[in-house]
Amino acid sequence: FKEQNELPFSITAELKSPKPIQSFISFPSRHVFRTSYFVNSSSSRETFFQIQRQHKIWWMKFGSSPGKYSISDQKSEEFYKFVTIRSSVEDSGMDVERLKMFSLKDCIRNKSTLNKFLSRIPNRKKETIPDVIEAVVDLQIASFALLLDAVNSSEHHTALHRRSAPYQLALIKKGASKDLIDLARYIELLVETAEPRIEILNSSKVKISDDDDLERQFETFDNIGIPYAIILDESALESGLFKLRNRNTTLAETIHLSDVNNYLIKIFNSV
């Protein structure tokens, strides 16, 4: 519990299990994130709907096709009510998150155990037994759903969201000068200090002889979902200017070395 057991508060647990996942695709184990929100029972129903909306918006934001995510009808089991957030996958669907609400009073019969959950309501002296809203995400299923969405959203590239792509930025050297490799390494070290963290794929040692080689490199990066690429050529050594290519538009804009960190931070903070 948080200090003074004051509502609301939440607890997140990371759980791993060898139990196979029952889905239309087979995973050998489970890797689950479970967040439990402890809330005032008098407002738990309203909070439950609010959390549903917030979590659906998250999936819509990080998925490639916002319209594919929906909330199921509410269902009831013995002690709880639940909904699932679903991703539409062609003719079928995949549950990417499960949200349920229950009262501790219904689940715990032993009074002394139940009283351990007594929590304070803000600005009141009264204590109460909270209701619990639980959000469960299986990382294998969630990752697979986001990847499948990204692959199906475009014929030309894997449209992973820029924050969920394994690499957010690639570095490409076009030219024979070894100084370009040093410049790429300098930019890599510079960007590594950025917050939020930007994962970089430094491919400056790959030989790019002409525009055809460059296009093939773009195609490779587009296929693995890298949203941005920096292209360094001989002129960058003198001017400090280089091109930043956008995967989705295939357009490149010119930026200066001194602006690279601030510019990239601005891009990746605008989620």
Salt bridges, closest charged atoms under 4 A:
GLU6 OE1 - ARG120 NH2 2.48
GLU14 OE2 - HIS31 NE2 2.54
ASP95 OD1 - ARG86 NH1 2.39
GLU97 OE2 - HIS55 ND1 2.55
GLU134 OE2 - ARG34 NE 3.89
GLU134 OE1 - LYS100 NZ 3.67
ASP138 OD2 - ARG30 NE 3.20
ASP149 OD1 - LYS68 NZ 3.89
GLU188 OE1 - ARG185 NH1 3.01
GLU199 OE2 - ARG197 NE 2.81
ASP211 OD1 - LYS174 NZ 2.55
ASP213 OD1 - ARG216 NH2 2.44
ASP222 OD1 - ARG245 NH1 3.07
